[in-house]
Amino acid sequence: MTLAKRNGNLINSLPGLFDDFFTRDLFDWNNSNFSMAGTTVPAVNVKETAETFEVEMAAPGMKKEDFKVELNNNVLTISSELKHENQDKDGERWTRKEFSYQTFQRSFQLSREAVDADNIQAKYENGVLHLIIPKREEVKQKPARLINIS
């Protein structure tokens, strides 16, 4: 997953198109890193530790108020809807504007048995949205223990 949109040069993009065609799952064409409007969808890292699952979403230039994080029927959804405002000043105009997140949505299925849904935490810091999803006690890794033989 990348945050950069492919360059518009068709010749340079052909290898990527072939890679997408031959390596994508047959039913996974909607799960791309680009929205229909041609803007990028923020990239996500997901890490599992002994105690938690941690999600990081790269979304520089946004504010924490721009995000909506919702848990519904064990589906964690991160979304944002930004109003596009014309920022051109007199005598200035954008000739190319690639980095902007307008409206996006990313969803993740959570296991009801594995996560403690009541204690999910989120914070936005330095352009990255961090989510900490604690594991339930029953599924946390237990340290190995020695069993005495009688």
ABEGO torsion letter per residue (X at the ends): XBABBBBABAAAAAAAAAAAAAABBAAAAABBABBAAGBBBBBBBBBBBAABBBBBBBBBGBBAAABBBBBBGGBBBBBBBBBBBBABBBGBBBABBABBBBBBBBBBBBBAAABBAAABBBBBBGGBBBBBBBBBAAABBBBBBBBBBX
